[in-house]
Amino acid sequence: MSTQAAQYSRALQQKLSAAGLEGSLQADAFKALLQYVSEVQGDLDILYNILEQLRQSLEETGGVTKANVEAAIRQLAGSSSDEGLQHITIIDAFKVPRVRFDAINKRMIEDNDRPATLQPTGDEKTRLYQNRFNLLYQRLRRNSRFAPP
């Protein structure tokens, strides 16, 4: 038994007894559940959902086997991955338009004349520091503490 699994063993036994599943779990089912709990690092929401599904399978079959635990984990893992996709949108970095600030006209200009790469050129690195300087300069000019008396 790994150190993580040993860490969660006592807590898992307490949760099982609180859920009314203490004597109904087979040894291999407990080991499978303990391994999964150590992988998710004791996330209580996931554990409560699994215990609820195991309680339902206990009522149906009269005991909880390793197959029941694995089925509950698969079902929970399948539903959580679908929920995560609804909240996350992946945007390709090369399809986002690049813009730069024109200090003379005081507006953003789309900058598509350079190739799409991850590594900047020397001119782009210089432009980065110029833009930072311009931002600091604008902030200082707007601040009343740096205005002429």
C-alpha positions in Angstrom: 0.0 0.0 0.0 1.5 3.4 -1.0 1.8 6.2 1.4 -1.0 8.2 -0.2 -3.3 5.2 0.0 -2.4 4.7 3.7 -3.1 8.3 4.3 -6.7 8.0 3.0 -7.4 4.5 4.4 -8.7 5.6 7.8 -10.7 8.5 6.4 -12.2 6.3 3.8 -13.2 3.7 6.4 -14.9 6.5 8.4 -16.8 7.8 5.3 -17.9 4.2 4.5 -19.3 3.7 8.0 -21.1 7.0 7.9 -22.6 6.1 4.6 -23.7 2.7 5.9 -21.4 0.7 3.6 -18.9 -0.5 6.2 -19.4 -4.2 6.2 -20.7 -4.6 2.7 -17.6 -3.8 0.7 -15.3 -6.6 -0.4 -11.6 -6.3 0.1 -10.7 -5.9 -3.5 -13.5 -3.3 -3.9 -12.1 -1.4 -0.9 -8.6 -1.4 -2.5 -9.9 -0.2 -5.8 -11.9 2.6 -4.1 -8.9 3.5 -2.0 -6.6 3.7 -5.0 -9.1 6.0 -6.8 -9.5 8.3 -3.8 -5.7 8.6 -3.5 -5.6 9.5 -7.2 -8.1 12.3 -6.8 -6.4 13.3 -3.5 -9.4 12.8 -1.3 -11.8 15.1 -3.2 -14.9 14.8 -1.0 -17.5 15.7 -3.7 -16.3 12.9 -5.9 -16.2 10.5 -3.0 -19.8 11.3 -1.9 -21.0 10.8 -5.5 -19.3 7.4 -5.6 -20.7 6.4 -2.2 -24.2 7.3 -3.3 -23.9 5.1 -6.4 -22.4 2.3 -4.2 -25.3 2.6 -1.8 -27.7 2.2 -4.7 -25.9 -0.9 -6.0 -25.9 -2.3 -2.4 -29.7 -2.1 -2.3 -30.0 -3.8 -5.7 -27.4 -6.6 -5.3 -26.9 -6.9 -1.6 -23.1 -6.4 -1.7 -20.5 -4.2 -3.3 -17.9 -5.8 -5.5 -14.9 -4.5 -7.3 -16.9 -4.4 -10.5 -19.5 -2.1 -8.8 -16.8 0.2 -7.6 -15.2 0.4 -11.1 -18.5 0.9 -12.8 -19.3 3.8 -10.4 -15.9 5.4 -11.0 -16.3 5.0 -14.8 -19.7 6.5 -14.7 -18.5 9.4 -12.5 -15.4 10.0 -14.7 -17.5 10.1 -17.8 -20.0 12.6 -16.5 -17.3 14.9 -15.0 -15.5 15.1 -18.3 -18.7 16.1 -20.2 -19.4 18.9 -17.6 -15.9 20.3 -18.0 -16.2 20.6 -21.7 -19.2 22.9 -21.3 -17.2 25.5 -19.3 -13.9 25.5 -21.2 -13.4 26.9 -24.7 -10.1 26.3 -26.4 -8.9 29.1 -28.6 -6.0 28.7 -31.0 -3.3 31.3 -30.3 -2.5 31.7 -33.9 -6.0 32.6 -34.9 -6.4 35.4 -32.4 -5.7 38.7 -34.1 -2.6 40.5 -32.8 -2.9 44.1 -31.9 -0.5 46.8 -30.9 -1.1 50.2 -29.4 -0.3 53.3 -31.5 0.7 56.0 -29.1 0.3 58.8 -31.7 -3.3 58.0 -32.7 -4.1 56.6 -29.2 -5.8 53.4 -30.5 -5.2 49.7 -31.0 -4.0 48.6 -34.5 -4.3 45.1 -35.9 -0.8 43.8 -36.5 -0.8 41.1 -39.2 2.3 41.9 -41.2 4.5 39.5 -39.3 4.4 35.7 -39.4 2.7 33.7 -36.6 5.4 32.2 -34.5 5.9 31.5 -30.8 9.4 33.1 -30.6 9.5 36.9 -31.0 12.0 38.6 -33.3 14.5 41.2 -32.0 12.2 44.1 -33.2 9.3 42.6 -31.3 11.3 42.4 -28.1 12.3 46.0 -28.5 8.7 47.0 -29.2 7.6 45.2 -26.0 9.9 47.4 -23.9 8.7 50.5 -25.8 5.1 49.7 -25.1 5.9 49.2 -21.4 7.6 52.5 -21.3 4.7 54.2 -23.0 2.2 52.7 -20.6 4.3 53.9 -17.6 4.7 57.3 -19.2 0.9 57.6 -19.7 0.2 56.6 -16.1 2.6 59.1 -14.7 1.2 61.9 -16.8 -2.4 61.1 -15.6 -1.3 60.9 -11.9 -1.7 64.3 -10.1 1.4 63.7 -8.0 3.6 63.8 -11.1 1.9 66.8 -12.7 3.7 70.1 -12.8 2.6 72.5 -10.1 
